[in-house]
């Protein structure tokens, strides 16, 4: 498969680089990113490169960043050049000194409790983005052993993998994208964990399902829409961890959660992105 590299220069850099990466990767076909001092290099399969989608994502960031300057250079790469460029620039991520998320070509570390190997392909979730990092960091302090865990919008499956490694009794991972679904299955096998992977959305949450911990790193609008479905399958005293939104979205999400009997217990932010921890009364 041939790839196209989009070398983006953005100013001011933070938090707008992360916003753009999230839009390109979560809402579109961009599957890997390398941060640069001036911005980011974004990679997309050449046959899926759409300049109008790229401009749309840039305009979304500009709408919340007055005076933002953003330019880009597009280059088509042969397969070998793309692989070499991506592997050279792709860095492993250490989360709170307890979890190490790396690609297969990175060396393992012996000084962390949880070593997670992720081949991201075209799925979102490598811990490079602030929202994935936040969710992983919240899981550090979460009691997981022996609990039933649901990972909604699982992407690469990285959150489900950590939950399984922490001793969850049962883990289910759901994603609406078939490529992410297949990629997650490969990553579960690669990490030696048992996770029930499903292709679907919140409609997959039937009344017979019940969970003690639900993870959802998606986006504001989907979370607002699907939170009732999450609450319906969350056991009393259970926990809901959310991310995929900005700090200014917290009020709307908190109000929606309160309507469903969910109480905000914790909030964390990173580069203007936020994660919330709710418990069901």
N, C-alpha and C positions, 0 to 999 in steps of 0.2 A: 504494500500500500504506500502510495506517495503522500508526502505531507507538505503543507504550506506553513512557513514560519511568518508570523506577524510580529515585528519588532516595534513595540509601542513605547513612546516617550510620553510621560505624563507629569504635569506640574500644577499644583503641589502634589507630592508623591503619596503621602498618607493622609487619610485612610482610603484615598480614592483608587489607588492601585488594587487594593483588596476588593473593593466594590466592583471594579471592572472584571477582575479575575472571576469573581463569583458569578457575575452575569454571563460571562462567556462559557464557563464550565458547567454551571448548574442549569442554565436555560438553553444552552446550545451545544454544539458538537466538539468544542475545544477540549482536548483530553490531557494536556500537560502544559506546564508553565515553568519558566525560569526567570526568577527576579534578576533585574539588572540595576545598577546604580541610578539609571534614569527612568526605569519603568519595569517592563516585563516583556519577555518573549513568549508568545502564545502559539501553540501548535495545533493544527487541525488537519484532518484528512483532506487532501486537495480537492477531491470530488465533492466535499461538503462545505468548502469555503464559500461564504456568501458575504460580499462586501456590504450589502444592505443590513444584514444582521449585525455585523461589526459596528457599523455606524449607529445602529439603533442602541446597542449596548453603551457606546460612548456617549450618546445623547442622554441616556438614562442617568449616567454619572454626572454629566454636565448640569442636569436639572436640579441637582442638590449641591453643586459646587460652582458657585458664581466665579467667573473668571478662569475656569479650568482650561489649561492648555494641553492639547493631546494631538500628537502626530504619530504616524506609523509607516513602516516600510514592509512590503509584502514580498516574500521570496519563496519560490517553489524549491523543495529539497528532494533529492533522490532518497530512496529508502535508507541506504547506508549512512548518508550524511545526517538524516534525521535521527536515527538511532544513536549515532555517535554524539551528536549535539545534545540530545536529551539526556543521555547517560552521564555526559560530562558535567552538565549543569544541574541535574537533579540531585538534591541533597536529602539525606535522611533527617528526620525530625525527632528531637528528644522532648518529651512532654513531662514537665514537672519532675524530672529526674526519676520517673518511675516507669515510663512507657516509651519505647523506641520504635518508631514507625519507619521502615526502610524498604527499599526496592530489593529484588532478588540479587542484584549485582553489588549491593553494599555488604560490608562485613558485619557480622553480628557483634553485639556488645555484651559483655558478661557482668557489667555493673548496673544493670537495670532489671527490674522484676519481670517486666513483660516485653518480650521482643516480638514485634508484629511485622510480617513480610507482606507487602502489598504491591501487586502488579496492577497499576491503576487503569491501563488501557484507556477506554473512553468513559470511565465512571468517576464520579466526584467522591473525594474523601481520601486524602493522603496525609492529612494533618498539617499541610502547608497553609491551608486557609484557616483564618482565625476561628471560624465556627466549629470546624472539626476539632481543632486544638482545644477549644473551650469545652466541648462535649467530652473529650477524652479526659481532660483535667477534672471535670465534675465526677466522672466515673471513678477517679482515684479514691475519693472519700465515700463512695456509695456502697452500701452493703448489697452485694450481688450474690454471694454464695447461697445456693439452694433456692434461688428465686426464679420465677418465670419472667423472661425478658422479651420485649418486642422492640425491634429496630425498624421504624417506618422511614421509607425513602433511604434505604440502606446503602445505595451507591456501591462502593468497593467492598462494603461489609466490615469496615475497620471497627466500628463501634460494637457490632455483634461479636466480632472476634475477641475484643477485649472482655466483653461480658462473659463469653464462654471460658476464656482463660482465667477469669476471676472466680469461676466455679458455679455459674448459673446452672440450675437444674434443667432448664429448657430455654432455648433461644430461637426466636422466629424473626426472619428478616424479609421485609417486603419492599419491592421497588417496582414502579410502573414501567420502567425502561428495560426492554429485553436484554440489551447489551450489558447493562449494569447487573441484571439478574444472573446472567451467565458468568460475568467477571467475578461477582461475589462468590459464586459456587466454587470457582477455581481458587479464590483466595482462602475460602474455608478449608479446602483440601490441603492447600499449601501450608496452612498453619496448624493442621492436625486437629481441627475443632469440629464439633457436630452442631450444625445450625440448620433449621428447617427454612429453606429459601423459597419464597413464593413470588410469582409475577403478578402484580396487581396494585390496587390502591386501598384506600380506607374502606371500600365496600367489601374487602376480604375479611374484615373484622366482624365475624358472625357472633350472635349472642352467646354461643357456647364457649367462646374464647375468653380467658381471663388472664391478666398479667399483673405482676407485682411492680414491674418497672418498665416504663415505655420511653424510648428514645426517638426523637423526631428532629432531625436537622434538615429542614426543607426550606420554606420561605414563608413570609408573613401571611400572605393570602391563603395559601393552602393550610397553614396551621389554624387560622381563624375558621376556615371552612370545616376542617376535619376534627377539630378538638372535641366536639360532642361524641364522635365515634371512638376517640381515644378514651374519653372519660367513661364511656359505656362498658369498656372491657378492662378498666383499671380497678383492681381490688381495693377495698377500703383500707386506708393506711398506705396505699401504694404511691409510687413516685413517678412524676412525668418530667423529663428533661427536654427542654426545647432550645433550639438555636436555628440560625439561618436568617436573622433579621438585625436591624440596626437598633441603637439605643432609643431612638425616638419612636420605635414601634412597641416599646414595652407596655405603655399604658393601655393600648388597645388589646394586647394579648392578655394582660392581667385582668382587665374587665371581663373578657370572654371567659377566662378560666374561673373567675369568681362566680359567674352565672352557673357554672357546672359543678360547683362545690370544691374547686381546687384552690388551695391557698399557697401564695408565693412564699417560699422559704429562703431562697438564695438567688443572687444575681451576680454574674461575672461579665466583664467586658474586655475586649481586646481589639485595638485598632477600630473603634467605633462599632464593632459587632458585639452582640450580646447573647448570653445563654441564661436561661431561667430554670429554676428547680421548684416544682410544685408538688404538693402532697394532697391526696384526696382525704377529706374529712371522714 
